[in-house]
Amino acid sequence: MPKVLLTGGSGFIAAHILDILLARGYDVVTTVRSKAKGDAIFAAHPGIQRQKLSYVTVEDVAEDGAFDEVSTLQPRDPPIELQSLTVNVAQAVKSNPPLDYVIHTASPFHSNFTDPIKELLNPAINGTTGILRAIKAYAPTVRRVVITSSFAAIANSVSTPKVYDESSWNPVTWEEAVTEPVQAYRGSKTFAEKAAWKFVETENPHFDLATMNPPLVYGPVVHDLNSLDNLNTSNQRIRDFIQGKCTDDVLPPTGTFLWTDVRDLALAHVRAIEVPEAGGKRFLVTAGLYSMKRLVDAIRQTHPELSSKLPKNPVDDTPANIYGYDNSRATQLLGINFRTLEMSVQDTVASLLKIST
Ligand code: NDP
């Protein structure tokens, strides 16, 4: 079976991608930041042979020299993914048997940073260019790289299009990204994706590229998580509602009025390595429009027992002239049949209720 390197395998989205890859029979080697996280992935997949699923520890994808070749292995050592070694990305891409595809999800997504360059921009940008450089130099069998970019690289608040599609780019500048906290993550995703397309254009590598550009991602948690205090960023809004932390009828701002379910997004990543025509394309992977009010309504509808914790008469902040979206590339080319908000919320809440605070 073809072999896939999946970066950031312990993350919310990557854990779903991993499950779909394994279910479809791929051999997978994933990167994690610690042995404990790798072992938790093994524990979640009992009975899967180490030849089908293995991990390597890459502590920081943005580390200086993370992509330079530093070989500590001897010729007769077992393949690196069968050892619990801390490696750099150059070693991670030198897999044996060799890799066919790379899915790069690892990138910071949070707002508790003090230094936007060190904590968000550098890991996103250098992590992306570094893995592309490493694949070009050390992984000649890789045919396609799929990168998890974001709708943050598409959204344009300066000149909002009537209908968003893959032709739109966020006009955020470096200056804005480093001085305005709200722009730091958006800048990290925009500059990282731009750097990836530029790499392909100027370096003419042996692989092609596809990017996933999802907006807010909700969905059940399948990665190792022992407390809702450590929940991934995008599910935190649902957590706060079900914990009764937002009871005011004036809800937190929706911000981005587009969303998608993590399982549909994970399938889109895998389809993007399977569909030949996906090469060279961005994908706006969205189920459609929503708002905080619709989210609260969906929680109340699917989990009426939580009603007392929710705002009673939530106000909808959807503007009358809300933008539209075109997700036809994801539905038609990748064959994604998007879940409804209610289906997603039903499963997300059920999953969060199983995890203690
Ligand atoms: P998670 O925080 O759950 O996953 C992020 C992953 O990246 C984790 O495995 C994390 O490892 C790893 N990571 C972060 N920084 C580094 C680093 N410097 N070196 C190595 N690994 C690192 O978030 P998501 O699953 O939501 O995000 C996955 C991807 O999807 C990101 O690229 C994000 O930008 C993108 N995305 C997410 C959206 C969403 O709504 N969730 C929307 C659009 C895009 P660890 O946990 O060990 O730190």
Residues whose N, C-alpha, C, O or C-beta is under 5 A from the ligand:
A	BS01	NDP	G8 G9 S10 G11 F12 I13 A14 R33 V58 E59 D60 V61 A62 T105 A106 S107 P108 F109 P123 T148 S149 S150 F151 P214 P215 L216 V217 N232 S234
